């Protein structure tokens, strides 16, 4: 389960110095969790690690391949 506030915090951690636009600066608030039951049922998909680690992993990949 990842709230929008947690996701934004993870983005800021994974991409330090990046300017995030269009995201209101609001206090943490609850949001519905991401729902993966359909993907799990149809594709066997199951997230393997938390969003913070996923974004850091993606940032590492992006720095290697997109520069």
C-alpha positions in Angstrom: 0.0 0.0 0.0 1.5 3.3 -1.1 -0.1 6.7 -0.4 0.4 9.6 -2.8 2.4 11.4 -0.2 4.7 8.3 0.3 5.1 8.0 -3.5 6.1 11.7 -3.8 8.6 11.3 -0.9 10.1 8.2 -2.6 10.4 10.1 -5.9 12.2 13.0 -4.2 14.6 10.4 -2.6 15.2 8.5 -5.8 15.8 11.7 -7.9 17.4 14.2 -5.6 17.6 17.7 -7.0 14.8 16.9 -9.6 12.1 19.5 -9.8 8.7 17.9 -9.4 6.0 20.1 -10.9 2.2 19.8 -10.6 2.3 18.2 -7.2 0.7 20.1 -4.5 2.7 20.6 -1.3 0.2 19.1 1.1 0.4 17.3 4.4 0.4 13.5 4.2 -3.0 12.2 3.6 -4.5 8.8 3.2 -5.2 7.6 -0.3 -6.5 4.3 -1.6 -3.7 1.7 -2.0 -2.7 0.5 -5.4 -4.8 -2.5 -6.2 -3.1 -5.4 -7.9 -5.6 -8.3 -7.6 -6.6 -8.3 -11.2 -2.9 -8.3 -12.4 -2.2 -11.1 -9.9 -5.1 -13.2 -11.0 -4.6 -12.7 -14.7 -0.8 -12.4 -15.0 0.5 -13.8 -11.8 2.0 -10.4 -11.0 3.0 -9.6 -7.5 5.2 -6.6 -6.5 8.6 -7.7 -5.4 9.8 -4.8 -3.3 8.5 -1.6 -1.8 8.0 1.6 -3.9 11.0 3.3 -2.3 13.3 0.5 -3.5 11.6 0.3 -6.9 12.1 4.0 -7.6 15.7 3.9 -6.5 16.2 0.9 -8.8 14.5 2.7 -11.7 16.6 5.9 -11.1 19.8 3.9 -11.3 18.7 2.3 -14.5 17.6 5.6 -16.0 20.9 7.3 -15.1 22.8 4.5 -16.9 20.7 4.2 -20.0 19.3 7.6 -20.6 22.4 9.7 -20.2 
